[in-house]
Amino acid sequence: MPPWESPISTADVARSGLRLGFPTVLGDEVWWEEDRPAEAGRRTVVHRAADGTRRELLPAPWDARTRVHEYGGRSYAVVPGRGPEKGPGEGPRTGPGEGPGRGPGRGIVFAHHADQRLYLLDGSGEPRPLTPEPDQPCGLRYADLLVHEGPGGPEVWCVQERHHQDAKVTRSIVSISLSSGDIVERASGSDFYASPAISPDGEHLAYICWNHPRMPWTGTELRITSVADGRSWTIKGGISESVLAPSWRDDRHLYLISDWSGWWNLYQIGIFGTSSQALYPAEEEFAGPLWQLGGRPYVVLGDGRLVVLHGQGDLRLGILDPDTGVLTDLDVPYEGWVQELATDGTTLAGIAYGPHVPRSVVRVDTVTGRVEGLRRDVAELPDVAYLPTPRSVDIEGGLGRRVHAYLYPPANPEHADEGASPYVVFVHGGPTSHAITELSLEKAFFTSRGIGVLDVNYGGSSGYGRAYRERLRGQWGVTDVEDAVAAAQWLAAEGLADPARIAIRGRSAGGWTVMAACCASGVFAGGVSVAGVSALAPLVAGTHDFESRYVEWLVGPESAYGSREPLARADQVTCPMLLMQGLADPVVPPSQSETFADRLTARGVPCTYLTFEGEAHGFRRLESKTAALAAELSFYLQIF
């Protein structure tokens, strides 16, 4: 098929991946993380001063990334410091020449990717190590950083992950003095920790913890530890309840999110587990799966109200009065928000997006309602006529189940609707995750060339309640495959897609679904897998600790592996495939793609296997992302 002419290039898509995230706001100052794709994909922290000046705090070779759980999360925390003088009723300000790393302004503490140590950037202007050098490379890692004013001065409280010489991994919550670097263990004994929160009076620590084989979306506990004597107790959660994101209301009560009702809703609870109360019961999600540490799906304002995210699929921004139960959505020009909110009591900072609005760092004045976009993931957009407008659709999946998806038809002002088009079924990773409707130049790259996209939230996806997530329990490689195949069949039945020109693509767990779907069905003209899983036993033996027991929930005992894994059924694949893999991937080892590619090649099935030196689980470098996208387009043009 001849592609349509498009102004969106592979370089445009690669440069758009700034991955803006984890904002912090203090008065007129805002901080956030962003990638540098042209600098080997390193990550930095950016500061926006009161006068609007934007400054990168960490030049190369600094790389603000934590590897806790391998998926990381928030890599920095702002050290408030004295800050500039302010008048009555004014928020913190930064004067000329002041700010992080300068004069009396604020600093940051951050995790450096190369050695995973914490560093402090203060008035000296150069980061200095805060934590000791580990016994082995990256042997001590830190995440979920929280700066707290302790009795001996400022401290950072965080999750510490320790990698032992015998390959065992342990975790705890620790506090680290910013002046001496002394480390005090505050909570230990569980396999995983998240979301440390200190009570206003400093007497109690709240946190989330869980143990193997559970994942944080299957079963967690909310625990309280006395700072004075270390006594701990559980106040909410268990093996079949996912509790997330504790935040203190006062010295004796907390807010939290729990899926006890079947949906991640907001609750209030007493410090000893008494007086649990749902604040806004609804068949909506107020949070999502805890893949990364340090995010916040809601924040508490100074007047006691809560700024929350809620909805199904995309999450909207609203303000909830916990006393009256009234939830009011804010009038903002964004259709979805990422679970990374921050506030200083009156001003809100977050990451927002829309179908035609790039992912952006946004500041909202909760008093006046003023909304400001401070930084966009895409500097320059093409004409909106080249951007697809997604439409939410429901598809009948396997066993007649309702399946959620977003349809992105081809969009190009130079071409009218030409009837049935080639389509690619997108399958998200996770698998406990979900697709959203944020502007994606990657999707627009294809739709502006006449190739439609159907982004499927197959059974097992998050965003639609616990029962929808539970569809994948013990059914990975079945439910997801049936829903992806049903999506392709729906495209053809609706006359949207040419049934001979439908492909499927996915990354990580989505790559597993791609391979399995190509084994199980002849509906696809080809498949593209990036860092896909093909064999379960090697994955379980070689993957990282966080997901090392995940397969037990997804598939079941080892005796079930052979009937599910794509490698065991590779002789059933008849369509061409493109496999791509980062050679430094700690989550899905390269052997997963390589072995599957070898099996197809030996049978004479057209298969291209591309590797990317230095890339891990998700390509970060400009040249890698450009080459991968060019290869994918070439593949579609050949099979279509």
N, C-alpha and C positions, 0 to 999 in steps of 0.2 A: 504494500500500500504506500502511495506517496504521502509523506506527512505534510500537514499544513505548515505554512511559514509562521513562525512565532518569534516575538521579540525577547522571550525568556530563554536565556542561555544556561548551560550547565554551570558556568561560573557565577551567574546571578543566584542560582539556587544554593551553591556551595557557600557563597559569601553571606547568605541570609541567615546562616545558622549561628547566631550569637548566643543562643540559649540563655537569654536574660532570666535571672532568677534571684530569689531570696533577698528581697529589698528590706532595708531598715530605714526608719524615719525618726528623726529627732528635730522637732520644730521645722525650720526651713531647710534642713539638710537631709539628703537621702543618699543611701549607699545601696549597691546591688552587685551581683556577680554577672560577668559576661565572658564568652569565649573569644579567642583570637584564632579563627580558622587558618589565617595566613601565617601564624607563628606556631606551627606544629600542633594547633588545637589547644594550646595552653589556656588557662582560665585566670582572670584577674578580678580585682574588686575596684569598682568605680565609685567616686564620690562626686555628688552634685552639691555645690555650695549654695548659700542663701542668694547670691547674686546670679545664679544660673550657670556659673562656671562648672564645667565637667572635667574631672581629672582622674586619670588612671593611677591608682595607688601603688600597684605592683608591676613594674616593668619587667621585661624578660631578664633573666630566665625564671623569675618567680611564677609559680603555677598553683593557684589556690584551689586545690581539689583534695577531698578526703576519700579514702578507699574503704572506710568502714562498711561492712556488708558487701563490698565491691561496687555497690551502686551509689555510695556516698550520700551527698545531700549538701546542706548548708555548710560551707567551709570556713566561715568567718563569723566574728561577732564584734560589734562596736564597743569600744571602751569609752564610756561617756566623758571621763575626765572632768575638769573644772568647767570648760566651755566658756564662751564669752559672757560678759555681763548682760543681763536682760532686765527690762522694766517690769513692773507689776502686771501680771496677767499675760505676759508674753511667753511664747515657747522659746526653747533654746535657739540661739543664733550663732552664726559664725561671721566674724568680721574679716576684713581684707587681710589676706596672708595667713589666716588661721584655718584650721581644719585638721583632719587626720594627719598625724605625723608632723604637725607644725605647731610651734608655740604652745599656748595653753589650751588648744583645741583638743579634738578627740582622736583616739588611735583605734587600731583594730588588732585583734588576735586572729590568726588564720592557720590552717593546715597547708603545708607545702607538699605537693604531690610527690616529688622526688624521694623524700625520706620520711614523709608522713609525720614529721615533728610539728609541734605548734610553735609559731613565731609571733613576736610582738612588734608591731610597728607603732612607735610613739614619737615623741618630739625629737629623737635622735636622727630621724630621717632614713634610717636603714634598719630593716627587720633584724631582730636578734632572737636566737633560739630560746624558747621558754621551757620546753620539755627535754629530757635527756636523750642522748643518742641511743637507740635500741641495740640489743645484742646482735640482731640480724637485720638485714635491710627491710625497712618498712614493718618492723616487728611490733611497733606500738603505733596505734592509729587513734584518731580522735574525731568526734562528730557531735552534732547537736549542742553547739556551744552556747552557754548562757553566762553572761557577765553579772556578778553579784558582789555587792559591797559587804565583805565579811568583817568580823571584829578586828582583824589584823590588816585590813585594806582590801582592795579589789581582788576578786578571784574569778576564775572561769570554771564553771561546773559543766561537765560534759560526759558523754559516753566514751569510755576507753576500750579499745579492742587490742588484745594481746595475742600475738602469734608465737607459739612456743616452738622450741627446736624439734619436738616430736610431731609437729604439724597440728597439734591441738590448738584450738582457739577459745579464749575465754574473754568475757566482757564484764564491765562494771561501770558504775557511775563514780566519778572522782571530782574533787575540787583541786584547782591548781592556783597557787598564789602568783599574782602577776609581778610581784616584787622579788620573791625568792625562788620561785619555781617549785616550791615544795608541793608534793602531791599527797592528798589524803583520800583514801577509799571511803566512799559514802554508802554504796549499796553493791552487793555481789551475791552470787549463788545461783542466779538464773542464767540461761543461755544467751538471752538477748535483752537489751534495754533501749528505751527511747523516751523522749519528751520530758526531761527533768524540769521541774518547776518548784520554786522555793516560795513558801508562804510569806505574806507581807511582813510578819513579825520575825522571819528568819528561823523559826523553830522547827519547821517540818519540810521535808522534801517529798514531793509527789512525782511519780514516774510510771511508765508502762513497762511491763516485762512479760516474757513468754519463754517457753522451753520447746526444744525439739520433741516431737516432729511437727509441731504447729507452726503456722505462718501468722503474721500479725493480722491477717484478715480472717483467720479461722478461730483463734482463741488467744486472748491476752488478759492480763490482770492489771488493775490500777492499784498500786501499793503506796503506802505512806511510811516514811522512815523519820523517826525523831532525830534531829540533828545533834542533840545533846548526848544521847546515850545509844543511838543506833538501833533501837527497837523498831521493828517493821510489822506491818499488818496489811492484809488485802481488804479493800473496801468495795470492789466491783470487778466483774469479769469471771472468766473461767475457760474451760476447754472448748466451749461452744458459743462463746460470746466475744466479739471483738470490741474492745474498749480502746479509745484513742484520745489524744490531745487534751490532757488535763490542764486546767488553768484555774487559779485561785480566785474566788469571789471575795473572800475575806479570810481571816485567820482560821476559821473553822468550817468553811464550806468551799467546795470546788465545782467548777463546770467540767463536763466531759462529754465525749461522744461515744455512743454504744449502739450496736445493732441488735440489741436484745429483742426489739419489736420486729425485726426483719429488715429494718432500714437503719442506716447510721444517722441517728437523731441526737439532739442535744438534751442533756440532763443536768440537774443540780443534785449534789449529794453532800452529806455531812462527813466530817473528817473520820468518823468511825463507822461509816457505811450506813448511817441512818438518814431518813427523810429523803430518799431518792425520788426525784420528781422530773417528769418529762416536761421540757419547756415549750416545745412546739411539735406535738406528735403529727407526723405526716408521712405519706408514702413518697418520700424524697430522701436523697442522700445529702447529708451535711458534711461529709468527708469522703475520702477515697482510700485506696489501699496504701499502706505504709511501705513503699518501695525505697524511698529516700528519707533520711533523717533531717529534722530541722524545719520542716514546713509547718504552717499553721493554717487550719481551715476556718478559724474564727479568732477574733481578738476582743478584748474587753476595753471599752472606752472609759474615760475618767468619770463619766456620769453614771456608770453602771450598765449602760446598754451594751449589747453585743453586736459587732459587725460579723455577719455570717455569710457563708456560701451555701446554696441549696438548689436542688433540682434533680432532674434525671438526665443523664448524659452531660451536657454542658451545665455548669453551676452559675447561678445568678448571684448578684451582690445585694444584700439586704441588711436592715438594722432591726434587731429583735429586742424588745423590752422584756426582760425576764420576769418582771413583776406582773405585767398585764398579759403576756403571751402574744402581743401584737407584733407581727412581722411585716415590715414595709420595705419593698424593693426600692433601691435607689435608681434615679433616672440618670443613667450613664450611657455613653455611646459605645458600649462594649457588650457583647452577648455572652461572654464566658470569662471565668476567672480561674486562675491556677491556685492551688491550696498553699499559698505562700504569702499570707497577709502579715502586716506589721502596723503598729500604731504607737504613738507617744501619748495617747489619751484623747486627742482631738483630731489629729491628722492621720489619715490612713494611707499606706502604700501597699501596692499589690501588683501582680502580673495579670494583665487582661488581654483579650483578643476578640476578634470578630471574623466572619467569613471573608470580609474585604479589608480588615484592619489587622496589621501585623501584631504579633505578640509584643506588648509594650509594658514598660515600667510606668505605673500610673499613680498619681497622688490625688487624694480626695479630702477636701475639708469637710468634715462631718457636721460642722456648724453652719457654714454658708452653702454647702452643696457644690462648691466649685470643683471641677475635675480637670486635671492637667496630665497630658501625656508627656513624659520626660525623656523617654528613650524608646526607639522602635527596633525590632529585630531586623527589619528591612528598611534600608535608608531611602531607596527610591522604588516605587511600585510601577509596574506597567499600567497602561490604560486599563481601567476596571473592566472593560469589555473582554479582556483576555483572562479574567479571573472567573472561575466557576462559582455559581451560587449553590451551596449544598441544600438538599431537601431531605428531611427526615422521612424514612420509609420503614414500614413494618413488613416483614417477609414471613411466610409460613415455612418454618424449618423442619428438621427431622421430627417425626411423631406429631406433626401438626403444631409444634410450638411456635410462639411468636418470637421473631428475631428482629432486633433493632439494627438499622444501618443508615448511612448517609450517602445519598446519590449525588455525584458531581458530573453532570453531563459535559460533553465537549463544549468549549466556549472560545469563539474566535470571530471577531466582527467581519472578517473577510469571507466567512463561510456560513451559509445558512444550514439549517438542520437537513442532514442528508440521509435521514432514516436510520436504520440499524447500524450502529457504530462498533468499532472494536472497543472492548472494555477490559479493565484490569480490576480484579477483586483484591482489595487490600485487606490483609489480615494482621491485626496488631499483635505486638509481643506481650509478654507477661508470663502466662496467659491471663492472670488476674489483673487486668487493666482495661482501658477502653479508648476508643477513638473519639475525638472531639471535632468541633467545626472551625477551629482556628484557621486563619489564612495560611495556606501552605503553597509556597512557590514550587515545591516538588510536585504536588498534584497539578498545579497550573501549568507546569512544564509539559505534562502529558495532555491535559485537557485542551490546551491551546494548540496542540498538534493533532487534534481530532480523536484522541484516545480518552474515553470516559473512565471514571473511577467509581467504584462502589466500595465504601469503607464499612466493613461489617463488624458489628459488636455481637459476635457469636455467643451462644449460651456459655456462661462462665465468665463473661466480662463483668467488670465492676460498673457502677453508675446506675444500676437498676434494681438494687435491693439484694439481700442475702440469698433468697431463693433462686434468683437468676444466676448468681455466682455459683451456687451449689450444683447447678446443672452439669458442671464439668467435674464434679467430684467422682473420681474413679472412671471418668469417661473421656479423658484427654486422648485425642486421636480418633474419637467417635463423634461426640457432640459437635466439636468445632469443625470437623470435616463435613459432617452432614449439613451444618448450617452454611458453610462456605459453598458447597455444591448446590444447595438450595438457592443461594443468592445468585449464582451463575444461571441457574435454570429460570429464576424469576426474571432476570434481565432479558433473556431470550423470549420468554412467554409474553412479556410486556411490550415486545417489539423494540426495545431500547438497544439491544446488542445483537450483532450478528453471531449466532450460536457457534460458528466456526472460528470466531475471532475473540475468544474470551480467555484471558490469562489470569494467573493468580500470583501474588507476591507477598512476602512477609519477612520480618526480621526476628531472630532469636526464637522464642516460642512460636511466633508466626511462621518462621521458616519450617518448623516441625509440621505445622498444619499444611503448608504448601507441599512439602514432600509427601505427607500422608494422603493428601487429597489427590495428588498425581498418581499415587499407588492405587487409590480406591475407586477412582472415577475417570472416565474418558471425556468428561465435559470440558476440560481445559486444553487449550492449544499449546500451552507452555507454562512453566513455573519459574519464579525467581525467588531464591532463598538466600538471605544474608545472615550468616552466623546461625544457621538452623541446626536443630537437634535431630539426629537420625537414629541414634542408638542409645538406649536408656542405661544399660549397665555401665558402660564407660563414662556416661555423664554423671551418674551417681558416684562413681568411684573417683572422678577427677574434678568435679565442680567445687565451688567454694562452699564454706560452711553454711551461710545463710540459706541457700536453696538445697542443701545436701539431702534433706528429707522431704522436700516438696513433692517429689515423684510419688511418694507413698500416698499422698492425698489425691494426686492427679490421676494415677493409674492403678495403684494397688500393689500387691506382692510381685516379686520378680517373675513368678510363673506367668504373669499376664503380659510381660514385656514383648514376647515374640509376636503376639497377635496385634500389637499396636505400632511398634516402632517401624519407621519407613525402611530402615536398612534391611530388615528381615523380609520386606515385601518389595524390594527394589526391582525384582524381575517382573513386576506388574506395571511398571512405568513404561509408557509408550510415547509420551510427548517430550519435546526438547526441554532442557532445563539450563538455567544459569545459576551457579552457586558462587557466592562471594564471601570472603572470610578474612578477618583481621588475625594476623599471626601471633599477636600478643594478647589474645582474648583469654581472661582468667575465668570467665563464666561458662562459655561453650568452647571447649578446646577445638583447634583447627581440624583435628582428626575426624570430627563429626561430619564436616562437609567433604573432606578429602576422601574418606572411605566410601561415602555415597556416590561421589563423582566417579571414582574408580569402578564401582560396580556397574554404573550406567554405561560408561565407556566400554567396558569389557563386553557388554551386550550389544554394542553398536548403537545405543540411543544417543542422539546428539546432546552433548553436555559440555558446557564451558565452566571451568573452575578458575576463579581469579582470587589471588591472595594479595594482602596489603600489609607490607612490612611496618612494624611499629604501631599498628592500629589494634585497639582492644575491642570491647563489646560495644560497638557503635563507632562509626568513623568520625574523626574530629578534624583531620587535616584537610585543607582546601584541595590539595591535589588528589587525595583519596576520594573525597566526595564528588569531585568533578569527574574523575575516571569511572567511578561506579555508576553514576547516573548516565554517562555516555554509553557505557556498556549495556545498561538496562534498556535504553531507548533502541539501541542497535538490535538487541535481541527481539524486542517487540516488532520492529519493522521487518525483521526476517520472518518471524512466525506468522505475522498478520498479512 
